[in-house]
Every structure is written in C-alpha cells, then in structure tokens.
Amino acid sequence: MPCETGMEQGTRLVGMFEVILTRRKRFGWRWQVCDQSGKIFADGFERTRPSAKYQGERALFFLLSQAPLRNRSAASSED
C-alpha cells in the first residue's frame, strides 16, 4: 500500500511504521516512512535502490529512537 498524503491522524499512538521504496522511472528511487493510516512521516529521493533503502531505514530508526518511552516500571510489572 503506497503512502498517501493529507490523511489526518489524532493523538492516538501509532503501532506500526513501514518503509516504502518506489522506482521513479530512470531518475532513481523515492523512499517514504509511513504509518498504518498512510500518513507520511519522512520521505526522500536517492539515485540507487540500496541507498534509498538505507536512508528509509535510517529515517525509521531515527523516528523510533525519538518516540517517548512508556513508563518502564509499568511495563516491567506486566511481565
């Protein structure tokens, strides 16, 4: 499912993200990081597929590393 722009999302936390790679004819590759509803969180353009994959996964990692952490004491008590 390709990412779609303009989709609204409330304050609900998102559970899943995905990296989408799209071939752009002879010019290169577009990468996008989207949530389940299709909202784009990051995107870019690279000349080669490996570099687009790397940049998309790098953006996903950065996005996840900046997410607020759950209360660790509550998470450990659920185990």
Secondary structure, DSSP 4 states (H G I P E B T S, - for coil): ----TT----SPPP--EEEEEEEETTTEEEEEEEETT--EEEEEEESSHHHHHHHHHHHHHHHHHTSPPP-HHHHHHH-
